Amino acid sequence: MLALVGLPAAYGDRPPQALSGGQQQRVALARALAPSPSLVMLDEPFSSLDAALRIETREAVANALAATGATAVLVTHDQAEALSLGHEVAVLWRGRLVQTDSPEAVYRRPVSRELASFVGDAVIVPGQIDSRNSKQVICEFGTLPIARTVAASDVDVMIRPEQIRIVADHRLNGDGVQAVVEKVVFYGHDASVMLRSLTAKRGVQIRVAGHSHPRVGERIALSVEGDVVAYPKG
């Protein structure tokens, strides 16, 4: 069982206080899997671990569960953890399940405007369904394809920050949104960029690769990649 969770068999002779936090979590999983249960409940199992150890332990746990074939119910407030580990994600909102779906569907096509802002970051802008094509919405970012049609004319459009792409202002050619960079927060692998739209006079937050983020004060143009989600106003 120790080998199953990525620990040497020699660790079986160690007292709990001689194990690191991540090792203790793995031993707890080995103990839980020893009776060959069909269902395992994991309640915030990685919350006490630091970032690097959390990822390593998470992978070991996922591999162990896959090897035994046990179904695991994982309760977590860490959205990245839920989306990366779960085959199916259920979101509790004010005491009730509001969406149960694949991780991609929960993130890309949340069922409500509130859920869109709760799961990850979201850019919400007003728009109107194209009267000539109900599969498109017209907003300040142009005419965009929508993931599902809605029975409404006036809508709120949800765009994920990573869908918004930056192009050089001289390539704008009258299409897209012009903006000025107001703030950049660098995280290493990516960066959060706060922009001021010159078209709609509003703030827009996007995420870009860390090695290619723009500079504060730079004038840029924005375009949207992929489909978006529209919600009836109300």
Residue pairs with C-beta under 8 A, 6 or more apart in sequence:
1 30
1 31
1 33
1 34
2 8
2 9
2 11
2 12
2 26
2 27
2 30
3 9
4 30
4 33
4 64
4 67
4 68
5 26
5 27
5 29
5 30
5 33
5 60
5 61
5 64
6 26
6 60
6 63
6 64
7 23
7 26
7 27
7 30
11 19
11 23
11 27
16 24
16 27
19 27
20 53
21 48
21 49
21 53
22 49
22 53
22 54
22 56
22 57
25 45
25 46
25 49
25 57
25 61
26 57
26 60
26 61
28 45
29 40
29 45
29 61
29 64
30 64
32 40
33 40
33 64
33 65
33 68
33 70
36 68
36 70
37 70
38 70
38 71
39 70
39 71
39 72
39 73
40 65
40 70
40 71
40 72
40 73
41 72
41 73
41 75
42 61
42 72
42 73
42 74
42 75
43 75
44 75
44 76
44 77
45 61
45 74
46 54
46 57
46 58
46 76
46 78
46 81
47 76
47 77
47 78
49 57
54 81
58 81
58 84
58 85
62 85
65 72
74 81
74 82
74 85
74 86
76 82
79 119
79 120
82 89
82 103
83 89
83 103
83 106
83 107
84 103
86 103
87 102
87 103
88 100
88 101
88 102
88 103
89 99
89 100
89 101
89 102
89 103
89 106
90 97
90 99
90 100
91 97
91 98
91 99
91 100
91 106
91 115
91 118
91 119
92 98
93 114
93 115
93 118
98 111
98 112
98 115
99 106
99 110
99 111
99 115
101 109
106 119
107 119
107 120
107 160
108 147
108 160
108 229
109 147
109 148
109 229
110 116
110 118
110 119
110 158
110 229
112 231
113 124
113 156
113 158
113 231
116 122
116 124
116 158
116 229
116 231
117 124
120 160
121 160
121 161
121 205
121 207
122 158
122 159
122 160
122 161
123 158
123 159
123 160
123 161
123 164
123 204
123 205
123 206
124 156
124 157
124 158
124 159
125 139
125 140
125 141
125 156
125 157
125 159
125 200
125 202
126 139
126 154
126 155
126 156
126 157
126 233
127 137
127 138
127 139
127 140
127 154
127 155
127 156
127 157
127 230
128 137
128 138
128 139
128 153
128 154
128 155
129 136
129 137
129 138
129 146
129 149
129 150
129 152
129 153
129 155
129 230
130 136
130 137
130 138
130 143
131 153
134 149
135 145
135 146
135 149
136 143
136 144
136 145
136 146
137 143
137 144
137 146
137 155
137 157
137 228
137 230
138 144
139 157
140 177
140 197
140 199
140 200
141 157
141 159
141 164
141 176
141 177
141 222
141 223
141 224
142 175
142 176
142 223
142 224
144 157
144 159
144 224
144 227
144 228
145 226
145 227
145 228
146 157
146 227
146 228
146 229
146 230
147 227
147 228
147 229
148 229
148 230
150 230
150 231
150 232
151 232
152 230
152 232
152 233
154 232
154 233
155 230
155 231
155 232
155 233
156 230
156 231
156 233
157 228
157 229
157 230
158 228
158 229
158 230
158 231
159 224
159 228
161 192
161 205
161 206
161 207
162 206
162 207
163 224
163 225
163 226
163 228
164 204
164 206
164 222
164 223
164 224
164 225
165 222
165 223
165 224
165 225
166 193
166 206
166 208
166 214
166 220
166 221
166 222
167 176
167 220
167 221
167 222
167 223
168 220
168 221
169 178
169 219
169 220
169 221
171 221
172 178
172 221
175 223
176 221
176 222
176 223
177 197
177 198
177 199
177 200
177 204
177 221
177 222
177 223
178 197
178 198
178 199
178 219
178 220
178 221
178 222
179 195
179 196
179 197
179 198
179 199
179 204
179 219
179 220
179 221
179 222
180 195
180 196
180 198
180 217
180 218
180 219
180 220
181 193
181 194
181 195
181 214
181 215
181 216
181 217
181 218
181 219
181 220
182 194
182 195
182 196
182 203
182 216
183 193
183 194
183 216
184 191
184 192
184 193
184 194
184 213
184 214
184 215
184 216
185 191
185 192
185 193
185 194
186 210
186 213
187 210
188 210
189 209
189 210
190 207
190 208
190 209
190 210
191 207
191 208
191 209
191 210
191 213
192 205
192 206
192 207
193 205
193 206
193 207
193 208
193 213
193 214
194 203
194 204
194 205
195 203
195 204
195 205
195 206
195 220
195 222
196 202
196 203
196 204
197 203
197 204
197 222
204 222
206 222
208 214
214 220
